[in-house]
Amino acid sequence: MVKGLAVGAAAIGVGAGVMASGTITEQDQKEREMSGDEFDGYFKKNYRVMTESERQATIARFELKARERYSKAIHMSGSLAEAGVLFGYAFNLSRCNGSRKCVQACVEENNQDRATDMQYIRMIEMEKGTFDVEHGTADYDHVEVPDGKFFFGTQCHQCENPPCVKVCPVGATWKENDGIVVIDYDWCVGCRYCQAACPYFARRFNWQEPSIADEEVNPDQHILGNQVRSKGVMEKCTFCIQRSREGQNPACVEACPTGARIFGNLLDPESEIRNILANKKVFRFKEELGTEPKFWYFMD
């Protein structure tokens, strides 16, 4: 039985027991003492099947909780995918210098846990003329590209056919109409099946309550993106959904010092990414798996 169903069954069972015996159990007392916000969160429906009014109420609840947790004003967005938009990403292998500025920008933008050094982007150093990601070096400590080396960046590839979605037992992760694969953090039960299914090393698990100093929290948040998560749930890159759905580039693209990262609307024939796909020799990582990633690699 999944977590949400187990909770519901427990609540029904307690209620039935009280009616039958007239005795208030310890569990029943705990439920009576639960605050309205906690109760709503306990029984919240999966975000994608909520009505618009339910979504707005949930956004307001999360915004209030975030404001209570951190000493700054928090804005929580619930922006939806726009018609005519399908996001895609391209990575220029010949330009990347491995500075990891993209990694740092991603951490700060997406409110990732500082205590465990969580990072969505993985930069791998490899020998030129080879392509062995499994044996590449991810813990290099230099900032200039050494002779005979190149850097390969990987993160969530926002697959058109995402294996992580297929294995989730509770439907807590899905692909939005603009191609972004998201997670409902309230619905996630932390089984980590998605982490095992992902071939791109993209999923991250919160082993402890995320730790972020008040002054470092990004207050511009999205309910399916960079809101501060909780212990026991999965998270991942969402193409900075709080930015991309507002017409901005993801933080990693903006921070890249060499212009190696390209982001845009695949349905716009005038977009830079469409130009790259049309005029460069591109490839996709592990394309043979049939995941149809919306993440391409190319060289000048």
ZAVO-86345 format. One record per residue (C-alpha): residue number from 1; y, z negated, x. Coordinates in nm, 4 decimals, decimal comma. Last residue first. Layout:
<NUM <Y Z X>>
...
REM end
This chain:
<300 <2,3885 3,3093 3,2060>>
<299 <2,0786 3,1136 3,1045>>
<298 <1,9273 3,0264 2,7666>>
<297 <1,7715 2,7431 2,5673>>
<296 <1,7495 2,7229 2,1865>>
<295 <1,7494 2,4404 1,9311>>
<294 <1,6881 2,5138 1,5637>>
<293 <1,3195 2,4331 1,6163>>
<292 <1,0607 2,6470 1,4321>>
<291 <0,7840 2,3812 1,4415>>
<290 <0,5142 2,6440 1,4865>>
<289 <0,3501 2,4730 1,7838>>
<288 <0,3883 2,7873 1,9963>>
<287 <0,7615 2,7250 2,0067>>
<286 <0,7022 2,4411 2,2506>>
<285 <1,0662 2,4577 2,3683>>
<284 <1,2600 2,7537 2,2302>>
<283 <1,3661 3,0642 2,4189>>
<282 <1,6805 3,2708 2,4617>>
<281 <1,7648 3,5899 2,6477>>
<280 <2,1302 3,6212 2,5577>>
<279 <2,3165 3,8673 2,3382>>
<278 <2,2186 3,8066 1,9762>>
<277 <2,1258 3,4397 2,0032>>
<276 <2,4386 3,3732 2,2081>>
<275 <2,6628 3,5522 1,9598>>
<274 <2,5062 3,3567 1,6748>>
<273 <2,5828 3,0365 1,8641>>
<272 <2,9424 3,1370 1,9091>>
<271 <2,9939 3,1869 1,5362>>
<270 <3,1048 3,5212 1,3916>>
<269 <2,7804 3,5890 1,2017>>
<268 <2,8112 3,2499 1,0290>>
<267 <2,4681 3,1531 0,8921>>
<266 <2,3648 2,9882 1,2179>>
<265 <2,6583 2,7505 1,1930>>
<264 <2,7493 2,5996 1,5281>>
<263 <2,6741 2,4107 1,8445>>
<262 <2,6832 2,5120 2,2120>>
<261 <2,6078 2,2812 2,5056>>
<260 <2,6462 2,3964 2,8658>>
<259 <3,0255 2,3915 2,8482>>
<258 <3,0498 2,2402 3,1962>>
<257 <3,1985 1,8954 3,1304>>
<256 <2,9824 1,8228 2,8213>>
<255 <3,1643 1,5551 2,6198>>
<254 <3,2426 1,7665 2,3114>>
<253 <2,8885 1,9005 2,2911>>
<252 <2,7388 1,5536 2,3298>>
<251 <2,9689 1,4122 2,0602>>
<250 <2,8481 1,6633 1,8011>>
<249 <3,1079 1,9303 1,7189>>
<248 <3,3470 1,8772 1,4302>>
<247 <3,3659 2,0388 1,0854>>
<246 <3,3356 1,7162 0,8861>>
<245 <2,9641 1,7660 0,8272>>
<244 <2,9204 1,7938 1,2028>>
<243 <3,0955 1,4635 1,2720>>
<242 <2,9114 1,2040 1,0606>>
<241 <2,5966 1,4167 1,0996>>
<240 <2,6103 1,3667 1,4757>>
<239 <2,3490 1,6429 1,5280>>
<238 <2,1168 1,3894 1,3615>>
<237 <1,9647 1,2442 1,6786>>
<236 <1,6999 0,9801 1,6125>>
<235 <1,6123 0,6506 1,4437>>
<234 <1,3025 0,4542 1,3450>>
<233 <1,3016 0,1101 1,1844>>
<232 <1,1745 -0,2358 1,2807>>
<231 <1,4987 -0,4119 1,3664>>
<230 <1,8089 -0,2840 1,1914>>
<229 <2,0338 0,0200 1,2190>>
<228 <2,4077 0,0355 1,2722>>
<227 <2,5339 0,3315 1,0707>>
<226 <2,5088 0,6400 1,2870>>
<225 <2,3323 0,8857 1,0606>>
<224 <2,1998 0,8767 0,7068>>
<223 <2,4654 0,6312 0,5816>>
<222 <2,7291 0,7979 0,7946>>
<221 <2,9670 0,6038 1,0180>>
<220 <3,3221 0,6121 1,1467>>
<219 <3,3566 0,2536 1,2747>>
<218 <3,2041 0,3262 1,6168>>
<217 <3,1084 -0,0180 1,7464>>
<216 <3,2152 -0,0858 2,1051>>
<215 <3,4800 -0,3516 2,0308>>
<214 <3,2364 -0,5489 1,8192>>
<213 <2,9716 -0,5524 2,0926>>
<212 <2,6500 -0,3706 2,0059>>
<211 <2,3021 -0,5280 1,9937>>
<210 <2,0338 -0,3687 1,7770>>
<209 <1,7907 -0,6196 1,6210>>
<208 <1,4666 -0,5818 1,8133>>
<207 <1,1874 -0,3294 1,8622>>
<206 <1,4055 -0,0570 1,7134>>
<205 <1,2002 0,2617 1,7410>>
<204 <1,3221 0,5954 1,8772>>
<203 <1,2149 0,9490 1,7813>>
<202 <1,3024 1,2554 1,9889>>
<201 <1,0304 1,2922 2,2542>>
<200 <1,0165 1,6658 2,1616>>
<199 <0,6572 1,6978 2,0338>>
<198 <0,7218 1,4623 1,7377>>
<197 <0,3979 1,3487 1,5698>>
<196 <0,3650 1,0158 1,7522>>
<195 <0,7241 0,9202 1,6782>>
<194 <0,6825 1,0247 1,3162>>
<193 <0,3784 0,7986 1,2802>>
<192 <0,5983 0,5123 1,4012>>
<191 <0,4894 0,2743 1,1199>>
<190 <0,8449 0,1400 1,0970>>
<189 <0,8562 0,1021 0,7180>>
<188 <1,1496 0,3416 0,6683>>
<187 <1,3016 0,3198 0,3176>>
<186 <1,6138 0,1286 0,4137>>
<185 <1,6693 0,3437 0,7218>>
<184 <1,6564 0,6668 0,5203>>
<183 <1,5989 0,9108 0,8043>>
<182 <1,7450 1,2580 0,8544>>
<181 <1,6376 1,6041 0,9694>>
<180 <1,9461 1,8264 0,9785>>
<179 <1,8856 2,1851 0,8647>>
<178 <2,1924 2,2270 0,6441>>
<177 <1,9734 2,1858 0,3344>>
<176 <1,8476 1,8454 0,4552>>
<175 <1,5094 1,7971 0,6213>>
<174 <1,3219 1,4752 0,5405>>
<173 <1,2451 1,1231 0,6606>>
<172 <1,1619 0,8134 0,4540>>
<171 <0,8968 0,9923 0,2484>>
<170 <0,6679 0,6870 0,2444>>
<169 <0,3673 0,7960 0,4514>>
<168 <0,5728 0,9927 0,7073>>
<167 <0,3288 1,2447 0,8587>>
<166 <0,4768 1,5662 0,7214>>
<165 <0,8356 1,4727 0,7996>>
<164 <0,7602 1,4145 1,1680>>
<163 <0,5919 1,7549 1,1907>>
<162 <0,9266 1,9262 1,1203>>
<161 <0,9005 2,2880 1,0002>>
<160 <1,2612 2,4002 1,0276>>
<159 <1,2838 2,1684 1,3240>>
<158 <1,5978 1,9670 1,3959>>
<157 <1,5383 1,9875 1,7744>>
<156 <1,5791 1,6123 1,8232>>
<155 <1,6649 1,5610 2,1900>>
<154 <1,5931 1,7559 2,5081>>
<153 <1,7975 1,8455 2,8134>>
<152 <1,6623 2,0414 3,1093>>
<151 <1,8358 2,0175 3,4447>>
<150 <1,7895 2,2470 3,7429>>
<149 <1,6745 2,2036 4,1022>>
<148 <1,6358 2,4222 4,4119>>
<147 <1,9421 2,2810 4,5830>>
<146 <2,0527 1,9543 4,4279>>
<145 <2,2747 1,9625 4,1144>>
<144 <2,5465 1,7037 4,1597>>
<143 <2,5509 1,3706 3,9769>>
<142 <2,2767 1,1811 4,1572>>
<141 <2,0543 0,8976 4,0291>>
<140 <1,7430 1,0740 3,8941>>
<139 <1,5476 0,8794 3,6321>>
<138 <1,4230 1,1670 3,4133>>
<137 <1,2241 1,3491 3,6809>>
<136 <0,9974 1,6316 3,5676>>
<135 <0,6221 1,5936 3,5423>>
<134 <0,5860 1,6368 3,1646>>
<133 <0,8644 1,8947 3,1612>>
<132 <0,6809 2,1348 3,3905>>
<131 <0,8772 2,4577 3,3904>>
<130 <0,8747 2,5973 3,7401>>
<129 <1,0865 2,8513 3,9263>>
<128 <1,3584 2,5993 3,9866>>
<127 <1,2193 2,2480 4,0311>>
<126 <1,2892 2,0064 3,7489>>
<125 <1,5352 1,7335 3,6508>>
<124 <1,4980 1,5989 3,2970>>
<123 <1,7781 1,4773 3,0710>>
<122 <1,6679 1,2889 2,7591>>
<121 <1,9122 1,2600 2,4710>>
<120 <1,8575 0,9997 2,1969>>
<119 <1,9237 0,7003 2,4213>>
<118 <1,8420 0,3306 2,3739>>
<117 <1,9438 0,1066 2,6625>>
<116 <1,7360 -0,1794 2,5197>>
<115 <2,0325 -0,4200 2,5021>>
<114 <2,2839 -0,1450 2,4224>>
<113 <2,1393 -0,0406 2,0883>>
<112 <2,2766 0,2934 1,9735>>
<111 <2,5961 0,3102 1,7705>>
<110 <2,5901 0,6893 1,7327>>
<109 <2,9176 0,7804 1,8984>>
<108 <2,8783 0,5446 2,1940>>
<107 <2,5191 0,6398 2,2737>>
<106 <2,5885 1,0103 2,2228>>
<105 <2,8906 1,0040 2,4522>>
<104 <2,6839 0,8337 2,7210>>
<103 <2,4058 1,0908 2,6956>>
<102 <2,6449 1,3861 2,6996>>
<101 <2,8091 1,2467 3,0108>>
<100 <2,4601 1,2633 3,1632>>
<99 <2,5976 1,4376 3,4737>>
<98 <2,2941 1,6678 3,4910>>
<97 <2,4914 1,9685 3,6120>>
<96 <2,4163 2,1910 3,3106>>
<95 <2,5465 2,5454 3,3600>>
<94 <2,2340 2,7523 3,4290>>
<93 <2,0278 2,5777 3,1624>>
<92 <2,2706 2,6688 2,8846>>
<91 <2,1631 2,4718 2,5762>>
<90 <2,1940 2,6159 2,2253>>
<89 <2,2185 2,4319 1,8924>>
<88 <2,1889 2,5258 1,5265>>
<87 <2,3314 2,4062 1,1960>>
<86 <2,2662 2,5853 0,8689>>
<85 <2,5735 2,6086 0,6466>>
<84 <2,6199 2,8361 0,3454>>
<83 <2,6314 2,5507 0,0964>>
<82 <2,7514 2,2221 0,2427>>
<81 <2,5147 1,9327 0,3160>>
<80 <2,6239 1,6017 0,1636>>
<79 <2,8778 1,3471 0,2821>>
<78 <2,7690 0,9851 0,2403>>
<77 <3,0340 0,8343 0,4624>>
<76 <3,0800 0,4710 0,5623>>
<75 <3,4218 0,3702 0,6977>>
<74 <3,4207 0,0386 0,8827>>
<73 <3,7327 -0,1731 0,9399>>
<72 <3,6901 -0,4059 1,2345>>
<71 <3,5459 -0,7507 1,3071>>
<70 <3,1826 -0,6517 1,2709>>
<69 <2,9098 -0,7971 1,0497>>
<68 <3,1191 -0,8454 0,7349>>
<67 <3,2638 -0,4971 0,7660>>
<66 <2,9142 -0,3540 0,8097>>
<65 <2,7896 -0,5336 0,4987>>
<64 <3,0835 -0,3987 0,2969>>
<63 <3,0237 -0,0420 0,4145>>
<62 <2,6547 -0,0750 0,3340>>
<61 <2,7302 -0,1876 -0,0205>>
<60 <2,9910 0,0839 -0,0749>>
<59 <2,7467 0,3508 0,0424>>
<58 <2,4793 0,2108 -0,1892>>
<57 <2,7164 0,2166 -0,4875>>
<56 <2,8127 0,5752 -0,4048>>
<55 <2,4482 0,6774 -0,3840>>
<54 <2,3658 0,5072 -0,7139>>
<53 <2,6544 0,6882 -0,8837>>
<52 <2,5340 1,0203 -0,7427>>
<51 <2,1783 0,9578 -0,8635>>
<50 <1,9208 0,8490 -0,6089>>
<49 <1,6339 1,0752 -0,5052>>
<48 <1,7605 1,1528 -0,1541>>
<47 <1,8432 0,7909 -0,0788>>
<46 <1,4908 0,6598 -0,1439>>
<45 <1,5252 0,4003 -0,4191>>
<44 <1,6729 0,0616 -0,3409>>
<43 <1,4525 -0,2357 -0,4377>>
<42 <1,5201 -0,4724 -0,1511>>
<41 <1,8660 -0,3286 -0,0880>>
<40 <1,9769 -0,4143 -0,4390>>
<39 <1,8314 -0,7654 -0,4073>>
<38 <2,0026 -0,8233 -0,0741>>
<37 <2,3366 -0,7112 -0,2147>>
<36 <2,2976 -0,9280 -0,5262>>
<35 <2,2101 -1,2333 -0,3198>>
<34 <1,8558 -1,3685 -0,3133>>
<33 <1,8349 -1,7213 -0,4530>>
<32 <1,6295 -1,6149 -0,7562>>
<31 <1,3950 -1,4199 -0,5276>>
<30 <1,3438 -1,7243 -0,3054>>
<29 <1,2686 -1,9406 -0,6107>>
<28 <1,0077 -1,6901 -0,7291>>
<27 <0,8413 -1,6987 -0,3868>>
<26 <0,8270 -2,0803 -0,3957>>
<25 <0,6642 -2,0678 -0,7392>>
<24 <0,8287 -2,1599 -1,0665>>
<23 <0,5598 -2,2901 -1,3048>>
<22 <0,5516 -2,1897 -1,6726>>
<21 <0,1911 -2,0823 -1,6237>>
<20 <0,1711 -1,7368 -1,7788>>
<19 <0,5365 -1,6444 -1,7664>>
<18 <0,5690 -1,7661 -1,4093>>
<17 <0,2577 -1,5798 -1,2986>>
<16 <0,3765 -1,2557 -1,4565>>
<15 <0,7075 -1,2794 -1,2749>>
<14 <0,5344 -1,3493 -0,9461>>
<13 <0,3018 -1,0522 -0,9894>>
<12 <0,5840 -0,8188 -1,0794>>
<11 <0,7761 -0,9234 -0,7661>>
<10 <0,4702 -0,8861 -0,5477>>
<9 <0,3967 -0,5425 -0,6910>>
<8 <0,7513 -0,4287 -0,6203>>
<7 <0,7377 -0,5580 -0,2650>>
<6 <0,4024 -0,3894 -0,2034>>
<5 <0,5299 -0,0646 -0,3488>>
<4 <0,8286 -0,0644 -0,1121>>
<3 <0,6163 -0,1604 0,1877>>
<2 <0,3398 0,0937 0,1395>>
<1 <0,0000 0,0000 0,0000>>
REM end
